[in-house]
Amino acid sequence: MATANRAGEQGSVPTRHGRYVQKEGYWYYTTREGVDIGPFDSRTDAEVGVGEFIEFIQASEPKVSDVLKQYRAA
């Protein structure tokens, strides 16, 4: 299935991955920087959390994303 670029993306379409993962009964979402954020009691809670995270990142200075990259899952 072909996908299109999202708003603001240039060039070839990047590979898309699932954002939500369940570990040991809890839900997490994964950021573009590769950081798992959670735990949440339900996937719905994780979906709300990712929306809040995106709003936070959009309102932050670019250096916030750089700091987040330091916490990537090994």
Residue pairs with C-beta under 8 A, 6 or more apart in sequence:
2 13
3 13
3 16
4 13
5 11
5 13
17 30
19 29
19 30
19 50
20 27
20 28
20 29
20 30
20 43
20 46
20 47
20 50
21 27
21 28
21 29
21 30
21 36
22 28
22 43
23 36
23 38
23 39
26 38
26 39
26 40
26 41
27 38
27 39
27 40
27 41
27 42
27 43
27 45
27 46
28 36
28 37
28 38
28 39
28 40
28 46
29 36
29 37
29 38
29 40
29 46
29 47
29 49
29 50
29 53
30 36
30 37
31 37
31 53
31 68
33 65
33 68
33 69
33 71
33 72
34 69
34 72
34 73
35 68
35 69
35 71
35 72
35 73
36 73
37 49
37 50
37 53
38 46
38 49
40 46
40 49
57 64
57 65
